[in-house]
Amino acid sequence: MLLEQPAENPFLERFYKSPEQFALQTQLFFLFQRVKQLKELRQGDLFTPIRISDFMLEKDPLFARLTLDDDELHLYEQIYQHLATEVPAPDLVIYLQAPTEVLVSRIRKRGVLFERNMERIYLEQLSDAYTRYFLGYNESPLLMVNAENLNFLDNDEHFSLLLEEVDRISSGRHYFNPVF
């Protein structure tokens, strides 16, 4: 399992306090961290049948476009192009969508103090960037999930529903919008 490691990023807390000043350092740290994890995956156990990740490298430029000025973005894109050449495509991407209000509530519930400085407009812009990206995504099978009323952490039934939906997917784009 590959998980994001935001707590390892020494710039993240400073980014939430002063985005303009710490955006480039924050982005580059995450980029290098994720590339390292993905390279380790390529060199890892070839016999491991399933690998799960809570990130994909292709999402990094979404953040960069929102937070970096033009010169910083140009530098970031050069570095990204150099590093992203050998990243394996996922077998399935699951995109969890929720309204900004739900995202804010979940961030507060998570209880990471410095995340409370995150501005609502930033979350809205990020959510819009993700939606635009995934509406055009066709690199691998995609499951877009309306997660507004789903709680995968606290509700085993919700998680089971998602797993059932995942089992049905072999290719293409799919939408999952369970009604309770």
Residue pairs with C-beta under 8 A, 6 or more apart in sequence:
1 51
1 52
1 53
2 37
2 38
2 41
2 51
2 52
2 53
2 54
2 55
3 53
3 54
3 55
4 30
4 34
4 54
4 55
5 33
6 12
8 33
9 26
9 29
9 30
9 33
10 29
11 22
11 25
11 26
11 29
12 26
12 29
12 114
13 114
14 21
14 22
14 26
15 22
15 23
15 25
15 26
15 67
16 114
16 115
16 117
16 118
17 114
17 117
19 67
19 122
20 69
23 67
23 68
23 72
24 68
24 72
24 75
24 76
26 67
27 60
27 63
27 64
27 67
27 68
27 76
28 76
28 79
30 60
30 63
31 57
31 60
31 76
31 79
31 80
31 83
32 83
34 55
34 57
34 60
35 57
35 83
35 84
35 87
37 53
38 57
38 87
38 88
39 86
41 51
41 88
42 86
42 88
53 90
56 90
56 93
57 84
57 87
58 84
58 133
58 139
59 130
59 133
60 80
61 76
61 77
61 80
62 126
62 129
62 130
62 133
63 126
64 73
64 76
64 77
64 80
65 73
65 129
66 122
66 125
66 126
66 129
68 76
89 139
89 140
90 139
90 140
91 140
91 141
92 140
92 141
92 142
92 143
92 166
92 169
93 134
93 137
93 139
93 140
93 141
93 142
93 143
94 142
94 143
94 145
94 162
94 166
95 130
95 134
95 142
95 143
95 144
95 145
96 145
96 147
96 150
97 127
97 130
97 131
97 144
97 145
97 146
97 147
97 148
98 106
98 146
98 147
98 148
99 148
100 120
100 123
100 124
100 127
102 147
102 148
103 123
103 127
104 120
104 123
107 115
107 116
107 118
107 123
108 116
134 142
134 144
137 173
138 173
141 169
141 170
141 171
141 172
141 173
141 174
142 172
142 173
142 174
143 165
143 166
143 169
143 174
143 175
143 176
144 173
144 174
144 175
144 176
145 162
145 165
145 175
145 176
145 177
146 175
146 176
146 177
146 178
149 178
149 180
150 158
150 161
150 162
150 178
151 158
152 158
152 159
152 162
158 178
161 178
162 176
165 174
165 176
168 174
